[in-house]
Amino acid sequence: MEVIDVQEDLLDKRPGIRWLNWLAVMLEYTPQIMSRTQHPQACYFRTPYIARIIHRHLPTLLKKPPEDYLFSLQTSSLYDASIKGMPNFVYTDHTHKTNLYYPTFAPNKLFSTRWVREEQHIYDNAARIFTMSEHVRRSAIDHYNIPPDKVECVFAGSNTETDPRALDNDNFNNKRIVFVGVDWERKGGPELVNAFRILLREYPDAVLDIVGCNPEVNCPNVNVIGRVPLDEVKTFFRKSSVLCVPTKVEPFGIVFVEAFAHKIPVVSSNLGALPQIVEHGKSGFLCDPADATMMARHLGDMIRSPETCQRFGQHGYQRVQEALNWDSVGMTMAESIRKHLSD
C-alpha cells in the first residue's frame, strides 16, 4: 500500500504551484472575498487551477506504473484523484452542494461554478463513491446526477480510544452537559447557551462545560475549557451526563460517535447526518437548533432522569458496536470494492 499526501508530496515540494494558486484564488474569488462571503483560506483548494494541477501531477507520484495497482482510494472530494488504468474509489463526508440542504446556508456562499464543474469530474470518474452519511449520498444523486447504485453510505467511526466502563458522572446524576467543538458558531454554541439559560430556571445546579473553543460566555455555571489535547477530550465525556452540540451544518459529526462510544446520550439538531447517527427518543433527542425552548426541554428530560441517560447511552453504544466503527466501515467498503473489481 502506498499513501500519497497531496500537500506534503506535491504542493510543499513545488512552491511555484502554491503561489500561482493564490493568484488563481484572487482571480476566481475576489468579489466574494472582498464582501467577506468567502475566506481566502477556504477558497485555496476550490480553484479550477489547483484541481487540474493535482489531477495532472498525481501519476508522477506513483512508484510503479498505474496498471500495477489494483485500485486507488481518495479520502476527500476536493480534486479528481483518478488515474487512467486504475479504478478510483472516493470516500467523503460531503459534496459541496450538500450545503444547500441546510436552512441557514446562503446560496451565494457556494464556491465558483467553474470549480463545481471540476468537482463533478471527481464523481463522474470514480468507480464508486462511499459517503459517511445518507444526506451526502442523496446530494451526489440529486445535485450531481450520479446513478444511485454508484453511491453507498458506509458511515464512519471514532478516532479516539474509549473505555465506557470508566465513567465519572455519579451514575448520570451530576446534571453535567458537555459541548465539544472547535467552530463555536457553526456547531450551535450560542444556541446552546440560550437553551442552557432556560434550563437553569428549573435546574439551577446544572453545569455546562465548553471544550474545544474559547467563546466569551456570560452565563452562570458555564465552564469554558478551551482547546485540550485530543486524548484528554475523553475525560470530559466521562464526567458528563449528556453531550449537546446543536450544530447548524454537519457533514457527519464524529463527536457524536465518540459520545456514544462512552455510553453518553446526545441532544442535537435534526439536520445533516444527525438523524442517522442519533435515533430520536432512543439514543438522544433532536430538534431545530434555533428552538432554544425545545432544546432546553430535551436537556431537562435527560438530566432529570439518570435512567433515561443510561438507557439512551447504552442504545448509542450498541449503534457504535454495530455500524459506527472503523472495522464495520472497512469491511463494507472492502466487500463493495471486491465486487466491483470482480465484475
C-alpha angles and dihedrals in degrees: 000000000000124000120207119194107195093203097049100032100041119009098040089051095048107048090172090069091053094052093046089050092054086055088050089051091055093047093047102039112020095117092049093044092049091050090045091238088125134027116228093233092054089053095052097092093033103076125105087231097060092041092055095041093053092046091049096048101041095088089057090060094061118102093212138030113284093247089063091066124081094211144320130239123202120197099206140042101224098103139011108264095178116128124196112259094021124087109234123208122196125212113187143158094211153016115214093242091054082087089072089071092064115090093216095051115105113215090222087069092068114114119248120303088233090060092044087057088056089049089054089061090060092061096036092053096042118107087215136348123224118195132192093224142024096242090059089049089051091050092054088054099039101036102031102030094236113165109257093234090059095060125066131180109224101162124216140254141232121282097205133071113249138195109192091184092067101067116151101191102109090257091305092306098112097084090223119155122192130203115196118187144106099216102065097184099042092044091056099251097149090049090052092052090052090052092045091055088056091046092054091063090069099024108034091171094059115120131207122201117195112204127183102026141045110231122167104250124178102193134111120255094018118131115196103204098172126195117353131174112277092246091058095055090082088063089066092046090054092051095050136085096202140010116225119186107152093192121190095202120029125166090180119324113219090189089074091053089050090052091051090047086061091046090248117144123229140228112192147131128302098234142084115010095339099095088058095049101038118046105212110238093008109060099005146325129277128198144153104294089223092057101089093172094056092044090052090049092053092048089050090051087056104044095043091057118050087179091060091048091050094046094047092045091052091050090051090048090053089052089054092050092050105041117342097079134092095243090058092044092050094048093049092049093044092053091049093047092049091051092050093048092049095050 
